[in-house]
Structure formats: structure tokens, C-alpha cells
Amino acid sequence: MNLFGHWLASPWRRSTVAVLAGALPVLAFPAPSLWWFAYVALVPWIALIRSAPTAKRAAYDGWAGGFGFMVGMHHWLLPSLSVFIFVIGALLGALWAPWGALVRHFLAGTAGTPSRGRIAAALAVLPSGWLGIELVRSWQGLGGPWGVLGSSQWEVEPALRLASVGGVGLISFLIVAVNVAVAVLVTVRESRVPAVAGLVAGAAVTSAAWMWSPRPDTGGSTRIAVVQPGVIDGPDRRFAREEQLTRDLAGQHVDLIVWGESSVGFDLGDRPDLAKRIAALSAETDADILVNVDARRSDKPGIYKSSVLVGPDGLTGDRYDKMRLVPFGEYIPARSLLGWATSVGKAAAENRRHGSEQVVMNVGHGLKVGPMVCFESAFPDMSRHLAEDGAQLLIAQSATSSFQNSWAPEQHASLAALRAAESGRPMVHSTLTGVSAVYDASGQRVGQWVGTDASTSRVYDVPLATGTTPYVRFGDWPVHAALLVLAVWCTGRLGRRFRRSAPEPLVPPARTAHGSPARPGR
């Protein structure tokens, strides 16, 4: 055992290294945005797991690395959730424990040198296992798909083309496969042939998607204005600033004006004076205004976050109630058990209510839009369904003012690029305090971001697109394929184990020439 291996013999030291190694991929996401680092960021973690003396230790290394990744990815939640972020990290990190055992099974082999066949299988099974983890943790109740590995490639054009074919899951699969291949090249040089073949296959898939995947059919454009008031205390003062910024848009011939999440802190049914002021702004700018109301509703019990469309004649009747709420931020799961989280952080004091269906709004000028609220833009299926339902423009209304000086605003804005590329529809990400951004149907940025230090309104000429991407048509087929790979592998393992444990068939004793049983040794 070398000196470093001897140092790692301590479980606590080894776990610490695993936590740090698991956190490395976070650097590929905004704000560092080292997108290229994603393709090697898992290598130290994989190498560590491969060196584990037992499968149990490999599972612990997977768990510790998953903890490091989840805490690192969500570190900006620490002021809001306090120590509870570490509890969540430990619970979600456990999803990587089976993956750790898988890594050791495929890459350690007998005598530390896996066969070429096992390496080839690893290039399919290990990325499939990672996609299985992303599928489980993407459930809204576990925090949603924030920090999906493929999301780190939001500004890489070939990766965005892959997203149009198989969604962000296809990118995640490719990234993990590349990491496994590089880890093999570094640690198992005797089996480098299948690793190199895997890298060539990944390059071929990306090239094929680049050359043959259908591009969005662009035609026409629309003028969209986003209103970002900045950090302003109090709903009345914020509304006054939004009113002022919207009035500045008069005469600019916009088709729709979008305010950010929680831009109106009062139910417009209870405050008809505010509804009239917004309607007057709509008449003055000759454009409908999509606001976001965060308040207790006057027509039904509970607090809702709702995208509400207002025209020159007042409320149009178009309303979308947010369906997927942020755990702890907007509701506490199993509040009777976890309600204590309000005493150690800024968890929701009262659960908000959720809507029941998505909505496509006709905002005039022949434009149909599909609104989403806050972290709903992290869910690929929501934008895909809106595109299927006829939305020509996707909109996300957001507010990250609680995390203003963190990586969260840029991470959130980057998600819209992937949703645009997947759906083949342009997307507007409009926030209260930044970062606001607009992307075309290929996921490319339109104009400049509106940063967290700005209080302004800005107009974007957004190219529209038609057509259906393979992702919209076929959905999350890479995830389904990954589950099939895992099922086939598990079935094979169980079959081999069953055959090994089966009892030997009974063989009748041989008879001698005299008719008595033969007795060996005589």
C-alpha cells in the first residue's frame, strides 16, 4: 500500500476526500461555469471508489460524494435552511451509495484489473445508474431537478442540440460516460481499448446530433419586455417601481410585458385599485401585462402564486396557479414531522396551495405563451407539455432575491436555455431582482442578461419558431433506456446468482458387474 493509500485507510479521512471529490462537478455550473470541467470532474471520485477495499466501503464513498455534490450544489440555501441543508444533503446523498457499489463492481475487477468486457459494460451501466439517481431526486418532493449534471452545458451549442434530441438526460448520460472512460484511461491502462472506443462513440453521437437533428423552423418575431424592479422592500414600493418602469415602455411597440415572480403582493380581486392601475398601464403601452400574484386568494382558501394576465380592460380571466412548489421555501413536506425546520431557518410558515393544470394564454398579437413560476423551469416535462399544447413562447417568472449574492440567480437563468433547446420554443426568464434572460428556440442567448444590480425594463426582439423537436415528440427516452439497461443488468445478475445457488442434480450410483453399487477407492 502506498503512502496515500495508507493515509486513506482511516474511514474519516476517506469520507472527507469523498465529500470533496463529489463536490467538484459543482464548478461546472454557474457562476464558475467551467462547463468543460464536467467531463473530468467525476474522475477523482470514481478513482477513489474504485480503490475501496470492499463493496460496503465503496457504497460509503458513493454516499459521501453524493452528500458533497448536493450540499455544494445547494450551498446558497444555507442562510435559509441553516443546518437542515446538511440533513437534506445526507438523505439525498444516499442515492449515490448503490452507484458507488456499481463503480467498484465494474472498475475494480479481480486483482484490480477489470476485463475489457466489464469496462464496456461499465460505459453503459454506470451512466444509466446516474440517470436513475437523477430521476429519483427530480421528484418535486425531494427538491426537483436542480443541479442535473447535463444542465452544466447550457451554453455549449452541440450539447443544446443533444438536448433537443433527448433532453438534459441525454447530456448527463454522455458526461458520465466520458468521465468513466477517462477514469479507466487513468487508472486501468490495461483496459484502455474499450475506454477509447467509448470516447469515440460519444463524439460520434454528438456529431450525429449536430448534423442530423432537426433545427427549429424560425419565422417571424415578437417584442417582449421584461420589468425587473430590483431589491425593494415592501410590496407597495415594489409595485410603484414596476409601474414606473412599465410606463417607460410606452411607444416601444411591445407585444407583451412580463413582470417577475411575486411582483404583486395582493390579490387583485381584493385590490381592484391595483388591477385598474395595471390595466391603465396596459392601455398606455398597448400590450397585455403578465404579472405574478403571491397572496391569499379572495375566491378560495389559501395562498397561491399565480401568473395573471391583465389587458387594457382589466383582468382577462387567464390565470395559471403554480403547480410545483419549492419544498421548505413554499411548503414543508410532512409538516407534522418536519415543522421544526421553521425554528432553524426561513422555512415556510404556512403551506401555499398548488394549481392543478398548466395553461396556455392567448396574449394578443397572435401570440400564445406558456407561463411557469420559479423553479418550475427546472422541470423539462413542464416546458415540453406547454410546447405540445401550442405555446409559441415559454415564460418563467422568478425571484431569487433571498439569494442575491450567491450563484443561484445565474444557475436559475441558465436553465431556460435548456428548456428552450429541448422544446424548440424561445423562452423568457423574467425576475424581480435578476438575473433576467431570453433565449431563442435553439437555446442561444438573445440580447444581454439583466444582472442582479439592475433596476430596469428591457425590450427583446424574440424570434419565433415552429416544428417539433425529437424530445417533445418522444419525451425522456434516454431515461427510459437507462432504466431498461439497469433492469437487464439486474436480471442477468440475479440469473447467474440463481444458477450458482441451484443444488447439484442427484446422480444414481454406478453399478458393478455383480449388481452392487460401486465403491470408489476399491
URHUZI-V460109 format. One record per run of one state. SS is the DSSP state (alpha for helix, beta for strand, coil for the rest). FROM is the first residue (numbers start at 1). TO is the last residue. If there is no record, write none. Layout:
ss=SS from=FROM to=TO
ss=SS from=FROM to=TO
This chain:
ss=coil from=1 to=2
ss=alpha from=3 to=7
ss=coil from=8 to=10
ss=alpha from=11 to=28
ss=coil from=29 to=34
ss=alpha from=35 to=39
ss=coil from=40 to=42
ss=alpha from=43 to=50
ss=coil from=51 to=54
ss=alpha from=55 to=73
ss=coil from=74 to=74
ss=alpha from=75 to=81
ss=coil from=82 to=83
ss=alpha from=84 to=107
ss=coil from=108 to=109
ss=alpha from=110 to=112
ss=coil from=113 to=115
ss=alpha from=116 to=137
ss=coil from=138 to=139
ss=alpha from=140 to=142
ss=coil from=143 to=148
ss=alpha from=149 to=153
ss=coil from=154 to=156
ss=alpha from=157 to=187
ss=coil from=188 to=188
ss=alpha from=189 to=212
ss=coil from=213 to=216
ss=beta from=217 to=228
ss=coil from=229 to=234
ss=alpha from=235 to=247
ss=coil from=248 to=255
ss=beta from=256 to=259
ss=coil from=260 to=263
ss=beta from=264 to=264
ss=coil from=265 to=271
ss=alpha from=272 to=285
ss=coil from=286 to=287
ss=beta from=288 to=296
ss=coil from=297 to=302
ss=beta from=303 to=311
ss=coil from=312 to=313
ss=beta from=314 to=321
ss=coil from=322 to=326
ss=beta from=327 to=327
ss=coil from=328 to=330
ss=beta from=331 to=331
ss=coil from=332 to=334
ss=alpha from=335 to=343
ss=coil from=344 to=359
ss=beta from=360 to=362
ss=coil from=363 to=367
ss=beta from=368 to=373
ss=alpha from=374 to=378
ss=coil from=379 to=379
ss=alpha from=380 to=388
ss=coil from=389 to=392
ss=beta from=393 to=398
ss=coil from=399 to=400
ss=alpha from=401 to=403
ss=coil from=404 to=407
ss=alpha from=408 to=423
ss=coil from=424 to=425
ss=beta from=426 to=431
ss=coil from=432 to=435
ss=beta from=436 to=439
ss=coil from=440 to=444
ss=beta from=445 to=445
ss=coil from=446 to=449
ss=beta from=450 to=450
ss=coil from=451 to=455
ss=beta from=456 to=466
ss=coil from=467 to=469
ss=alpha from=470 to=474
ss=coil from=475 to=476
ss=alpha from=477 to=501
ss=coil from=502 to=510
ss=beta from=511 to=511
ss=coil from=512 to=516
ss=beta from=517 to=517
ss=coil from=518 to=522
